[in-house]
């Protein structure tokens, strides 16, 4: 198992719009083979979000991400996503992990 985890801060008043965009993006990711996507909001500070994308392995991750990047539906969604917050101050952070146990 290979996961990509994203952390970002977003103004709470933009949460509903974010969820609508994520539902569309998740559908596209799964269509291209992503095993699962989970979205979490911080229990103490609703500005902080975490997204976990699951893949079989790094090769599968690369295949899915390439397909998603080439999907013409994603570019407009990503532009709208970035417009939800100040990217310079709150740029999404991505980390990747291998499942060990």
HELIX and SHEET records of a PDB file:
HELIX    1   1 UNK A   12  UNK A   14  5                                   3    
HELIX    2   2 UNK A   15  UNK A   31  1                                  17    
HELIX    3   3 UNK A   58  UNK A   69  1                                  12    
HELIX    4   4 UNK A   72  UNK A   82  1                                  11    
SHEET    1   A 4 UNK A  36  UNK A  41  0                                        
SHEET    2   A 4 UNK A  48  UNK A  55 -1                                        
SHEET    3   A 4 UNK A   2  UNK A   9 -1                                        
SHEET    4   A 4 UNK A  93  UNK A  98 -1                                        
END                                                                             
